[in-house]
Amino acid sequence: MALKEGRCVNCGSLLILDPKMEKGQCLFCGAVFANEDAFAAMQLPADHEFPNEEQPEHTGPSLAVQPVRDAVFAPPVPQRRVKGKIVEEFILEDPEVPDLGMPLKTRIIITSLIAGILVLFLGISFLMSLKRNKERSQIKEKFVTNLDYELINDTGIAIENMKNNSIVLVLKESVTEKQAADLFLDYAKVRADVMDYDETDFSVSANSISMRIATPNGGFYISEPEQPSDLVLDKAITKLD
């Protein structure tokens, strides 16, 4: 069916009308009108007045637009069941994981061994620290007793490292390069005597020692001379400003 747009002559609403029908009815205000008038109002709306008045209830035959033919609905297609064999439900069981854990007795033994090694290590470290501190105290006392120079105070000497091979001296008076070298050799001799090193072997008694001497006018830094002849400036000795 070919439908056509028209306009209600009462309220001006747009409508879809059947040109083959003589009259139509507005779906919004209920007005009944001639379809020709509705088509004319659609084409020239400026030439028409739309009073938008209340309309009486229509009691005549229905003026609604009807389709040419009834819609045809296809019947539902029944689902065809496919015959087959009944399949038993398969349940995947959790695989058995072998117990890889060690027996309790083995774990206890290993834990005890680790704890024993740790205790042994701590014990050795503690004994080494005691030995170092004892030797350090003896070196300090013996070296300061024979020192020809006055320390700035009780904290004017500091011996460091596990092998007591690093020393800092803070003196009240200045010293020369030769005096700094003598201080180094004196400390190396005292250290070798206390720690039971061979004094005649310079590589053992003095090679690993570093000494920093601070004085009012600067000082010297002596670092790991390979032989006594290295105890001069620009070799093992550095002048500090």
C-alpha positions as CSV (number, residue, x, y, z in Angstrom):
1,M,0.0,0.0,0.0
2,A,1.4,3.5,-1.0
3,L,1.0,5.8,2.0
4,K,1.4,9.5,2.0
5,E,2.2,12.2,4.5
6,G,-0.5,14.6,5.6
7,R,-1.0,17.2,8.3
8,C,-3.9,17.3,10.8
9,V,-6.1,20.3,10.0
10,N,-6.9,20.8,13.7
11,C,-3.5,20.5,15.5
12,G,-1.1,20.4,12.6
13,S,0.5,17.1,13.6
14,L,2.2,15.1,10.8
15,L,0.4,11.9,9.9
16,I,0.7,8.9,7.6
17,L,-2.5,8.6,5.5
18,D,-3.9,6.3,2.9
19,P,-4.7,8.3,-0.3
20,K,-7.3,5.7,-1.2
21,M,-9.3,6.5,2.0
22,E,-11.7,9.5,1.9
23,K,-11.2,10.4,5.5
24,G,-8.6,10.1,8.1
25,Q,-8.3,10.6,11.9
26,C,-5.5,12.3,13.9
27,L,-3.8,10.0,16.3
28,F,-3.0,13.0,18.6
29,C,-6.1,15.1,18.9
30,G,-8.8,12.7,17.5
31,A,-10.0,15.1,14.8
32,V,-11.7,13.6,11.7
33,F,-10.9,15.3,8.4
34,A,-10.9,14.8,4.6
35,N,-7.6,13.3,3.5
36,E,-7.4,15.8,0.6
37,D,-7.5,18.7,3.2
38,A,-4.7,17.0,5.1
39,F,-2.6,16.6,2.0
40,A,-3.2,20.2,1.1
41,A,-2.3,21.4,4.6
42,M,0.9,19.3,4.3
43,Q,1.9,21.0,1.0
44,L,1.0,24.6,2.0
45,P,0.9,24.8,5.9
46,A,1.2,28.6,5.8
47,D,-2.1,28.8,4.0
48,H,-3.9,26.9,6.7
49,E,-4.9,27.8,10.3
50,F,-4.8,25.0,12.9
51,P,-7.3,25.9,15.6
52,N,-6.2,23.0,17.8
53,E,-9.8,22.7,19.3
54,E,-11.0,19.8,21.4
55,Q,-12.7,17.2,19.2
56,P,-15.7,15.0,19.9
57,E,-15.2,11.3,20.2
58,H,-15.5,9.6,16.8
59,T,-18.2,6.9,16.8
60,G,-18.1,5.9,13.2
61,P,-16.0,3.2,11.5
62,S,-12.3,3.1,12.2
63,L,-10.3,5.4,10.0
64,A,-6.9,3.9,11.0
65,V,-4.6,3.0,8.1
66,Q,-4.8,-0.8,7.5
67,P,-2.2,-2.9,5.8
68,V,-3.0,-4.4,2.5
69,R,-2.7,-8.0,3.8
70,D,-2.1,-9.7,7.0
71,A,1.5,-10.5,7.9
72,V,2.4,-14.0,7.5
73,F,4.5,-15.5,10.3
74,A,6.6,-18.6,9.7
75,P,5.9,-21.4,12.2
76,P,8.7,-22.1,14.5
77,V,11.0,-24.9,13.3
78,P,11.2,-27.6,15.8
79,Q,14.7,-28.5,16.9
80,R,15.7,-31.8,15.6
81,R,17.4,-34.1,18.1
82,V,20.3,-36.0,16.9
83,K,20.4,-39.5,18.2
84,G,23.7,-40.7,19.5
85,K,25.4,-42.8,22.1
86,I,25.2,-41.8,25.8
87,V,28.7,-40.5,26.8
88,E,29.6,-41.1,30.3
89,E,30.8,-38.1,32.2
90,F,34.6,-38.0,32.5
91,I,36.0,-36.5,35.7
92,L,39.7,-35.6,35.7
93,E,41.1,-36.5,39.1
94,D,43.9,-34.5,40.7
95,P,47.2,-36.2,39.9
96,E,49.0,-37.6,42.9
97,V,52.1,-35.4,43.5
98,P,54.9,-37.3,45.2
99,D,56.0,-35.9,48.5
100,L,59.4,-34.4,47.8
101,G,59.8,-33.1,51.3
102,M,62.7,-34.4,53.4
103,P,62.0,-36.6,56.4
104,L,61.8,-34.8,59.6
105,K,65.0,-36.4,60.9
106,T,66.9,-35.2,57.9
107,R,65.6,-31.6,58.2
108,I,66.6,-31.6,61.9
109,I,70.1,-32.8,61.0
110,I,70.6,-30.2,58.3
111,T,69.2,-27.4,60.5
112,S,71.5,-28.4,63.3
113,L,74.5,-28.4,60.9
114,I,73.7,-24.9,59.6
115,A,73.1,-23.6,63.1
116,G,76.4,-25.2,64.2
117,I,78.3,-23.6,61.4
118,L,76.8,-20.2,62.1
119,V,77.7,-20.5,65.8
120,L,81.2,-21.6,64.9
121,F,81.6,-18.7,62.5
122,L,80.4,-16.2,65.2
123,G,82.6,-17.8,67.7
124,I,85.7,-17.5,65.5
125,S,84.8,-13.9,64.7
126,F,84.4,-13.1,68.3
127,L,87.7,-14.7,69.2
128,M,89.5,-12.9,66.4
129,S,88.0,-9.6,67.6
130,L,89.2,-10.3,71.1
131,K,92.7,-11.1,69.8
132,R,92.7,-8.0,67.6
133,N,91.6,-5.7,70.5
134,K,94.2,-7.2,72.8
135,E,97.0,-6.7,70.3
136,R,95.8,-3.2,69.5
137,S,95.8,-2.2,73.1
138,Q,99.4,-3.6,73.5
139,I,100.6,-1.9,70.3
140,K,99.1,1.5,71.3
141,E,100.6,1.3,74.8
142,K,104.0,0.3,73.7
143,F,104.1,2.8,70.8
144,V,102.9,5.8,72.8
145,T,105.3,5.0,75.6
146,N,108.3,5.2,73.3
147,L,106.9,8.1,71.2
148,D,109.2,11.2,71.1
149,Y,106.3,13.5,70.2
150,E,103.3,14.7,72.2
151,L,99.8,13.7,71.0
152,I,97.2,16.4,70.9
153,N,95.1,14.5,73.5
154,D,94.2,11.0,74.5
155,T,92.3,10.5,71.2
156,G,95.3,11.6,69.2
157,I,96.0,8.1,68.1
158,A,93.6,5.7,66.3
159,I,94.5,2.2,65.2
160,E,92.1,0.5,62.7
161,N,91.5,-2.7,60.7
162,M,91.6,-6.3,61.8
163,K,95.4,-6.4,61.2
164,N,96.0,-3.1,63.0
165,N,97.7,-1.9,59.8
166,S,96.0,1.6,59.6
167,I,97.0,4.3,62.1
168,V,96.2,8.0,62.5
169,L,98.4,10.3,64.6
170,V,97.5,13.8,65.7
171,L,100.6,15.6,67.0
172,K,100.9,19.0,68.8
173,E,104.1,19.8,66.8
174,S,105.2,19.6,63.2
175,V,107.6,16.9,61.9
176,T,109.8,16.6,58.9
177,E,109.7,14.1,56.2
178,K,112.5,12.1,57.8
179,Q,110.8,12.2,61.2
180,A,107.5,11.0,59.6
181,A,109.4,8.0,58.0
182,D,111.0,7.2,61.4
183,L,107.5,7.2,63.1
184,F,106.3,4.8,60.4
185,L,109.2,2.4,61.0
186,D,108.8,2.6,64.8
187,Y,105.1,1.7,64.5
188,A,105.9,-1.2,62.1
189,K,108.5,-2.5,64.6
190,V,106.2,-2.4,67.6
191,R,103.4,-4.0,65.6
192,A,105.6,-6.8,64.3
193,D,106.8,-7.5,67.9
194,V,103.3,-7.6,69.4
195,M,101.7,-9.6,66.5
196,D,104.8,-11.9,66.2
197,Y,105.8,-10.9,62.7
198,D,109.4,-11.1,61.3
199,E,110.8,-7.6,61.8
200,T,113.6,-8.3,59.3
201,D,111.1,-9.0,56.5
202,F,109.8,-5.6,55.4
203,S,107.1,-7.0,53.2
204,V,105.6,-8.7,56.2
205,S,106.1,-6.2,58.9
206,A,105.6,-2.9,57.1
207,N,104.4,-3.3,53.5
208,S,100.6,-3.3,54.4
209,I,100.7,-0.4,56.8
210,S,99.3,3.1,56.1
211,M,99.9,6.0,58.5
212,R,98.3,9.5,58.5
213,I,100.2,12.1,60.6
214,A,98.3,15.3,61.3
215,T,100.2,18.4,62.6
216,P,99.5,22.1,63.0
217,N,101.2,22.8,59.7
218,G,99.7,20.0,57.7
219,G,101.3,16.5,58.0
220,F,102.1,13.4,55.9
221,Y,100.4,10.3,54.6
222,I,102.5,7.2,54.2
223,S,100.9,4.3,52.3
224,E,102.2,0.7,51.9
225,P,105.9,1.2,51.0
226,E,107.4,-1.8,49.3
227,Q,110.9,-1.2,50.8
228,P,112.5,1.3,53.2
229,S,113.9,3.3,50.3
230,D,110.3,4.2,49.3
231,L,109.9,6.2,52.5
232,V,110.4,9.5,50.7
233,L,108.2,12.2,49.1
234,D,106.6,11.4,45.8
235,K,106.9,7.7,46.5
236,A,105.2,6.2,49.6
237,I,105.1,9.6,51.4
238,T,102.6,12.4,50.5
239,K,102.8,15.9,52.0
240,L,99.5,17.1,53.5
241,D,98.7,20.8,53.5
